Amino acid sequence: MKRIVCALIVTALPLAAMAQTASMSATGGTALSTQDRKFIKMAGIAGLSEVQAGQVAEQNGDASVKAVGARMVTDHTKADDQLAALSQQLGDPAPTTLPATQRAMIAKMQGMSGASFDSSYLKAQETAHKKAIALFESEASNGANAQLKQFATDTLPTLKEHLSMNQSAMQS
């Protein structure tokens, strides 16, 4: 009986090691940390929200707000596509739908127009981009997965440019 148990253990250990190695190679050599998983989720939600809010801004905003909205749609769609492909490859797909609170915010914005829309949209963008910058800086500095850290590092300049562009539009 002891020989059977030993044989099972000896057989099972290499299989477990191979499974762990396969899992780690799929994630760039490192299993995704809690922070990496949170980053994928939060960055995914933020990106989707930016695209949808930007689409509303393109419809409801004045000329400068429409320009900000269009830029958000273009840049965040590109970043969302990159994150979706990377997170899929890493085995933890980014969200494809917004939570109820974000959907409610978008719906509220759709009912607004004029100066109240412009002001609300730009203030929301400022807050959202400050949070996004903090999220991406944290991942770039403290993330465990090299590919996600690189994505965060590469995306940060665009997020900072968005914040600056948004703040300029608020002053106009």
Buried (B, 14 or more C-beta within 10 A) or exposed (E): EEEEEEEEEEEEEEEEEEEEEEEEEEBBEBBBBEBBBBBBBBBBBBBBBBBBBBBBBBEBBBEBBBBBBBBBBEBBBEBBEBBBEBBEEBEBBBBEEBEEEBBEBBEEBBEBEEEEBBEBBBEBBBEBBEEBBEBBBBBBEEBBBEBBBBBBBEBBEBBBEBBEBBEEBBEE
